[in-house]
Amino acid sequence: MSDAPDLPETLDPTEDREEDFADEAEAAAPAELAEDTPESVKRGVGVIKSHWKTAPNGPGVYRMIAENGEVLYVGKAKNVRKRIASYTRLAGHVNRIARMISATASMMFISVETETEALLLETNLIKQMKPRFNVLMRDDKSFPYILIARDHDAPQIAKHRGARSRKGDYFGPFANAGAVGRALNALQRAFLLRSCTDSFYENRTRPCLLYQIKRCAGPCTGEISIADYSELVQEAHDFLTGKSRSVRELLATEMTAAAERLEFERAARLRDRISALSLIQGTQGVNPHSVEEADVFAIAKEAGRFCIEAFFFRAYQNWGDRAYFPRADQSLTEEEVLGSFLAQFYGEHPPAPLVLLSHTIEDRELLTQALSDKLGRKVEIATPQRGEKRELVDHALTNARQTLTRKLTEDASQEKLLVALGEMFGMETPPRRVEVYDNSHTGGSQAIGAMVVAGPTGFMKTHYRTFNIKSAEITPGDDYAMMREVLARRFARIAKDADKAEPEAPDAFPAKPDLVLIDGGRGQFDAARSVAKEIGLEGVTIASIAKGADRNAGREMFFVEGREPFRLPPHDPALYFVQRLRDEAHRFAIGTHRARRKKDFAKNPLDEIAGVGPARKRALLLAFGTAKAVAGAALCDLENVSGVNKATARLVFDHFQRGG
């Protein structure tokens, strides 16, 4: 048998390269297997061949599925039938592809009209199913925006995250909450727009503190007319849409005129506003002169790891950056990973009219068409070679390399700490997944259990979990019983998942812990061991850490099965690491408990009325300001509230008349 060509695709979800076949019939047919092909691969190829017969001969999306129903890989193709045939051509396959073929037990196909539709569908399926052989973005955080609300005579300026359900102008994205917070603070100083809620605004009788410290113009009490306030809103809108120079020139002209009229207080206020605008523009880092609005992406690769640095430029200003570490096989190239990442990224976020990249991606034209359709206007994707655009890309690339270097250094230190932790507790191999547990309550009320997770890359916050203590048989404040309930639920889930789990990929983060660390002494340790024994949990080391004498850090006592309780030297790095783990569990438990307690404490009396949902509750609060005012309102006043019918008004009135 002659040597087959290299794999025509690299399993990049946005890649659609097709091999040039001399003969169309040969192109569409599966290849014969080599004699030395492993049995598991032969079995997978047999499955693929059987599904190839029914594969669509046109654009579409395909899924490769394991025996337990797990989706292994989602791909798209201009011609699905040809693409499926390529998986039976084994010469040149990397180990990742061979593993995927071996695990394939079935396939599914979806036909679409165009390649663009296939790209969008593939992106949605990857985000939903998170197949382990695809490149995964591993970051679902939404970006914060600045909102100038237009549903009130005196528009509010506020930070916004999530669906754009409120009427108004949205400016962003900002890379993080810190960036948008700093911008908001400066914008309030510059334009004096209100940030309070509508209900707070409607119930003011005198200006609030923000007016006193010159962060608001005070439209709520008539300190400024609505017409003059609208001019401030327009100035803020102009500034955020790139007209910063004209806004500053206008303010400078007004300041000069005020000074000439000897209106020195007004001139000083205008001077402070100009200073605030300078602060916004001066703290943005790299500010382009010729690029009004663009997204910039640069990718770096080192030691088999990838880092993508994203910068967002709006209104000729840098609105921050964010680093991503996509999960991708080290055999993939930067171009392949970047192309896959962009398809997923823009599945969630609106694109800028200009997207600048450090590497040329394979599906540039296809992604350009998809983004143009999404934005409703032309989107350009480019890899600039010179000029200011190239400088922006180079700046992003430098940041990507530096961020990846720091990440690798941190991970190397983390690996050493995990090795020390394994030796400390007598484990045969270093733990890859460490789970730490703690409880929090106030006199037994609002009791919760918390689990934090650490691994080779540090704290894995997406794996954190909280447990509401449900058992009515637990005596309030019984820490041992609460820990037993938390661990019983967690260990039962581990045992259940282990029964149906498929072998994990070598680089996958394990679902089962190697080490369970309890914040507590002998009692909590014995409770954890007994729960593990009752459930039959094996292969997990259980240990606990008790606070030292007088609760001094450095004097902790450790409990682990098979040896006497022990302490570590005060300056042992492993001790510092365990203290970090314990403190993180304590922080997470306390924070979750306080949030729950605050929610219960701040529960609105209107929440207790059946039939009063969020919309009617909001209407009542907007009309009366507070729940106390609603409780004292007359029936006729309740009936006059917009959005509240007579039946609901009677319901609310009767509830409070009964002393509800």
Number of C-alpha atoms within 10 A of each C-alpha: 6 4 9 11 13 15 18 17 16 18 21 25 28 30 22 24 14 15 15 9 10 8 8 10 8 12 18 20 17 22 17 11 17 12 7 7 10 12 10 15 21 19 16 22 27 19 18 24 19 13 17 22 14 11 24 19 16 17 22 27 27 23 21 24 21 20 11 11 11 18 22 21 25 28 27 30 27 22 20 25 25 23 25 24 22 23 23 24 21 24 14 14 18 14 11 16 18 18 16 20 26 20 23 26 20 17 21 14 19 16 19 17 10 13 22 22 18 23 29 20 19 25 25 17 18 22 17 9 13 19 19 21 22 20 26 21 23 14 12 9 10 15 17 22 24 21 22 24 17 14 12 10 12 21 21 20 25 21 17 19 15 10 7 12 6 13 12 16 14 20 18 20 24 25 21 17 15 12 17 23 17 13 23 20 15 21 22 22 23 27 26 24 28 25 19 16 12 18 17 13 21 15 15 13 10 12 17 15 11 18 17 11 9 17 20 24 24 25 22 23 16 12 14 14 14 15 12 11 22 16 12 17 21 13 21 22 19 16 19 19 15 16 15 21 10 13 19 19 12 13 17 17 12 16 23 16 14 17 14 11 10 11 13 14 12 15 21 14 15 22 17 15 24 21 15 20 20 15 16 18 17 12 15 15 11 18 19 19 11 10 16 18 21 24 22 27 27 26 27 24 18 12 9 11 17 24 27 28 24 23 25 21 26 23 22 21 25 23 24 20 19 15 20 18 21 19 20 23 18 15 11 17 15 20 18 22 28 28 24 25 26 16 22 23 18 16 19 15 11 13 20 24 17 18 18 23 27 24 19 17 22 18 18 16 13 16 24 18 17 21 25 16 13 15 13 9 11 14 20 19 22 18 17 18 12 9 9 14 21 16 15 24 27 19 16 25 23 15 22 26 20 14 19 25 18 12 16 16 12 14 16 14 15 19 19 15 21 24 18 20 22 20 15 15 19 15 16 9 12 21 24 19 21 24 22 25 27 28 27 24 19 12 10 16 13 17 23 23 26 26 27 26 22 21 19 21 16 16 17 15 11 10 12 16 15 18 18 15 20 13 10 7 7 15 11 16 15 11 21 17 18 28 26 20 22 24 23 19 13 15 21 17 12 16 17 11 13 14 8 9 12 13 8 11 13 7 10 9 15 13 13 18 22 20 22 20 26 26 23 23 19 17 13 24 25 19 18 25 18 14 20 20 10 11 14 11 15 10 9 15 19 21 24 26 24 20 16 15 11 7 10 9 13 18 18 22 18 26 24 21 15 8 10 8 15 12 14 16 11 13 9 11 15 21 22 16 16 17 17 12 23 22 15 19 26 21 16 23 25 19 14 18 24 16 11 15 17 11 11 11 9 9 11 14 14 24 12 11 16 11 14 18 11 11 10 19 20 15 16 25 19 19 19 20 19 15 15 14 13 22 20 12 15 12 16 12 12 22 17 13 18 12 13 18 13 14 11 18 22 15 16 23 21 14 17 17 11 7 7 13
